[in-house]
Amino acid sequence: MTTRVTLVGKPDCHLCHEAREQVAKVCDELGIGWQELSILEDPGLYDEYWEKIPVVLIDGRIHDYWRVDPQRLRRALSDNRSVSSD
């Protein structure tokens, strides 16, 4: 399974916890791989995203930040499914 979605956040962040649940649910439904990265473990991610977490990236591009709309995420992944599923 190719990882298409990245959730950037940090531990003990209630918005990150909510985002994790939404991302996991949608990605599991669609059979799309995802990963989670912490800004506390990567200075580059911290510099880029610290005031926007949680951040959801699809294929390396920002899709959403602060809140995850599961319908919007599902639609974006479904619309681009054939583009990046190699």
C-alpha positions in Angstrom: 0.0 0.0 0.0 1.5 3.3 -1.1 1.5 6.1 1.6 -0.4 9.0 0.1 -1.5 10.8 3.3 0.7 12.3 5.9 -0.6 13.7 9.2 1.8 16.2 10.8 1.1 16.9 14.5 2.5 16.4 17.9 1.7 14.3 21.0 -0.8 15.6 23.5 -2.6 17.8 21.0 -6.4 17.3 21.1 -6.8 18.5 17.5 -4.2 16.1 16.3 -6.0 13.3 18.1 -9.2 14.2 16.4 -7.4 14.5 13.0 -5.8 11.1 13.5 -9.2 9.4 14.0 -10.6 11.0 10.9 -7.6 10.3 8.7 -7.4 6.7 9.8 -11.1 6.2 9.2 -11.1 7.6 5.7 -7.9 6.0 4.6 -8.9 2.7 5.9 -12.3 2.9 4.1 -10.5 3.7 0.8 -7.5 1.4 1.3 -5.1 4.2 1.2 -1.8 4.3 3.2 -1.1 7.0 5.6 1.6 8.0 8.1 1.9 10.3 11.0 4.9 12.6 11.7 5.6 14.7 14.8 6.9 18.3 14.6 8.8 17.5 17.8 11.0 14.9 16.0 11.8 17.0 12.9 13.0 20.6 13.1 12.1 21.2 9.5 8.5 20.1 10.1 8.4 22.2 13.2 9.6 25.3 11.4 7.1 24.8 8.6 4.0 23.7 10.4 4.1 24.6 14.1 1.3 27.1 14.0 -1.0 25.0 11.7 -1.0 21.5 13.3 -2.5 19.2 12.7 -1.7 19.4 9.0 -2.9 16.8 6.4 -0.8 16.4 3.3 -1.9 14.4 0.3 0.9 13.4 -2.0 3.2 15.9 -0.2 0.8 18.9 -0.7 -1.2 20.6 2.1 -4.8 19.5 2.0 -6.0 20.8 5.3 -4.9 22.1 8.7 -6.3 22.6 12.1 -9.5 20.6 11.4 -10.1 17.6 9.1 -13.3 17.4 7.2 -13.7 13.7 6.5 -16.0 14.3 3.5 -13.6 16.7 1.9 -10.6 14.3 2.5 -12.6 11.4 1.1 -13.5 13.4 -2.0 -9.9 14.6 -2.5 -8.6 11.1 -2.2 -11.3 9.6 -4.5 -10.8 12.2 -7.1 -7.1 11.7 -7.3 -7.0 7.9 -6.7 -5.9 7.0 -10.3 -3.3 9.8 -10.5 -1.1 8.5 -7.7 -1.8 4.8 -7.3 1.3 3.4 -9.0 
